[in-house]
């Protein structure tokens, strides 16, 4: 075998995709590209600009030329904003904090995976502390970074800080390079200031404090650690998890995830919002009040409770759900096989118009028949219905008890969808942004039919809904379901992070979740067409019909099983109303997504445009799934 390092800097940012197996390799960076070859072996790559990196790949590059902070004793003293003294200790503390705010955090925060707005420039960062937390494994500063963006908006980010000192050959500090903010010096000692979520002792101390139900006084309030009855039921399994190796999974995104063995999952919230956190609230309800088995059970939580009673969620602890990946990855693997099969067969599968031949091959342990995949989608529909049935339980808690869906509610929804449609059509008519050909064609059709579309959209909302409003998931898509041995577990109950907390906690028809999943199926098909084995326009055109047939069959399996399981549940409207309402929610969600796509990713605009066109440009307004 031969190792080799290749200088591929000229192609930085491209993803090598191995041609024979269509396997993506890690993207090219600035460092030499390291690969190994077996005897007489070779690789044959395409260097793609749009291909996604492997799901397991994580970019964790250390910032160059880290500044050196000279700090006094203790993190709190070093960063305190309350010390008005004029002595050397106070001067050092203010100097360290100002150096972090001016030179370090504006450069380090925007490159973090969990930073919520990498587009707008950071103009100012202010560091404020919640307090110094002392645990059996160390001392940590629970800090918050207030980030001011170029448009004047301010976002608050949780930034717990830890110190580590150099010892031995420095290997321990080198392993923390990717989460290091700055180098530090304290008298004769040298070390680093880094993100405490990468300190194993900090993670274990947080989980332990939740199990005990600790309350720690801090500036302006208290840190309140809480737990559910499930944490006690774990018994020795919880103790063993605390002693188990700690891992940081590669699938973390807007928050920080930490695995403790195979029993606990700690999620640290990064973007902080004041108010009752819907994920903690929903987790507690589905774990203790109206138990639903197909979720990760809530074990504990950490919140800052201000002196005025206002809550800010900092972290949450779940029971870990063993899984084989999320629904998005599974569906993409399935669609890759479908597209490969369609390309191999050419136009043969279109002879009878059924497209059945292109849908026969399904990957993995779920079998090689189309029926196996559709049966799994039906299972997803049933689990979705069971979640909604659990959320329809009346417990006496006004935050969860079902409420009537009134005529005024229907009218408000109708007005909101029509207003959003008018705004989007105006954007499409006046925008000078170029859209891909297929998306531009649908946009032109919508703009041309502008005079009648508002009436069509309004007609989707009946005057009487005939069902109850309840809590619902609120951000339901394929990446929010985990594959668990021919079944699913539902996760991610934070709601849409782009919406305020009050809106995420509001009650509505659970059919909103069903519509959201249907749109996720549409995105999956689009991604498979654009980033799968079809590389030319002719090949993408060849797989368009099989992918459209796949969407229709998948939607029918999912919605059909959902409707069957929801029979008799008070939040499910009568069949005709449910069909029309589902279309309305598909349009509503697609309009919201289209606004974002037009601003950020015009090449994805075809997905919401197609969903809107499929419903509003149909010969008559009728259910599409």
ABEGO torsion letter per residue (X at the ends): XBBBBBBAAAABGBBBBBAAAGBBBBBBBABBBBBBBBBGBBBBBBBBAABBBBAABBBBBBBBGBBBBBBBBEAAAAABAABABABAAAAAAAAAAAAAAAAAAAAAAAABAABABAABBBABBBBBBAEBBBBAAEBBBBBBBBBBBAAGBBBBBBBBBBBBBBBEAGAAAAAAAAABABBBBBEABBBBBBBAAABAAAAAAAAAAAAAGBBBBBBGEBBBBBBBAAAAAAEAAAAAAAABBBBBBAABBABBBBBBEAABBBBBBABBBBEBBAAAAAAAAAAAABBBAABBBBABBBBBBBAAGBBBBABBBBBBBBBAEBAAAAAAAAAAAAAAAAAAAEAAAAAAGAGAAAAABBBEAAEABAAAAAAAAAAAAAAAAAAAAAAABBAGBAAABBBBBBAAAAAAAAAAAAAAAAAAAAAAAABABBBBAAAAAAAAAAAAAAAAAAAAAAAABBABAGBBBBBBAGBBBAAABBBBGGBBBBBGAAEBAABBAAAAABBBBAAAAAAAAAAAAAAAAAAAAAABABABAAAAAAAAAAAAAAAAAAAAAAAAAAAAAABGBAABBBAAAAAAAAAAAAAAAAAAAAAAAAAABAAAAAAAAAAAAAAAABABBBBAX
